[in-house]
Amino acid sequence: MKNRFTVIWVFLFLFIAKHAQSQVTMSGGRGLLRVQSANVVAPADIYVNGIYSTYFEKIRPEKLATFHSIYLNGTVGLSHNLEFVLNLVPYLETQDLILGRLGDTQVALKYMLPLSSSFFQWGLQAFYKFPTAYEPNVRYEVFYTDKQAWGTRFLTTMDFVNVFASSPFKLIMNIGYLDHDISDDFFKSEIDQLLFGVGIKVPFHSNQIYLEYTGELFINNHSDSLGFNDNPTRVSLGMSFLGPKKLTMDIAGDVSLAKPIPWQQNDIGIFPKDVADWRVWFGATYRFSVYKYFDKSAKIAREKREQELRKLERIKKKRIRANRDIDKMRELLKKKKPEDDN
């Protein structure tokens, strides 16, 4: 199944690359698919994006298991160094019901450190998860619980645009910690996870192509039966391109590197967790700015433009009235001319 998916994905990727135009993030904030950039969105910029993901697996000759999910993200630039992200999961299949249910809700703050330069950017991200999911830890999804959770990431972005001008690219790295239950001891629970990710983003004509390697490691589980390959890790390939109506379209694919677990042997436990062997992601992002409503100079310029428009409108109305008066005078002159001839 993995080999077949890889062939299909590469063909689809090469086909879309000919039509791609530009890029914005599809992960709710500046970044790639999962790897977060140290950069933040511009002040008063708002990104709204929706993401659909799918996976299927034949578990018996007569039965096909599917996993569909929908994610909605809103990213707001609060300043030149700070952004806020709201992540919602309105649809997540549970495998037990015909239709999916609500997933977890997460909020995040990202801060780009002032010591950043044009080459090195450094950032910190903190996030908090609310357990709004109908069912915790569903099959094929990464591990999560029905408890409130929090986490943090240290972010690094290296921008080689000034180093390799002929082939500019960005290298992005993340390292972080995820506490799945805020009520237990920090860094001691066996379900605590180390988060890591490394990705590279390369421009291709007017689009952006990215490749990343990410994972979540159970750092406090010392079971002899749990090896590195039992932790959820994956390689992702993606691209963003300009679509209709000023939308930025995204397409990406995952290939899991975790050891596969047969359906019959898995009880949806923690160690190991049965995650999807592969996933395909489709996203659309719309960006708009409210900067003009907050910036003083922009507000003054907007008011000046509105005054000029009102002035032009008054001049236009005067011209219309003047043209009507001229037309009336012409009609009167036409009627008066025959009388003068007589």
Secondary structure, DSSP 8 states (H G I E B T S, - for coil): -HHHHHHHHHHHHHHHHTT------SSSSSBSSS-B-S----TTEEEEEEEEEEEEEEEETTEEEEEEEEEEEEEEE-SSSEEEEEEEEEEE--SSSSS-B---EEEEEEEE-TT--SSEEEEEEEEEEE---SSSS-TBS----SS-EEEEEEEEEEE-TTT-TTS--EEEEEEEEEES-TTS-TTTSTT-EEEEEEEEEEEETTEEEEEEEEEEEETT---TT--GGGS-EEEEEEEEEE-GGG-EEEEEEEEE-S----GGG--S-SSS--B-SEEEEEEEEEEEE-GGGT-HHHHHHHHHHHHHHHHHHHHHHHHHHHHHHHHHHHHHHHHHHHHHH-
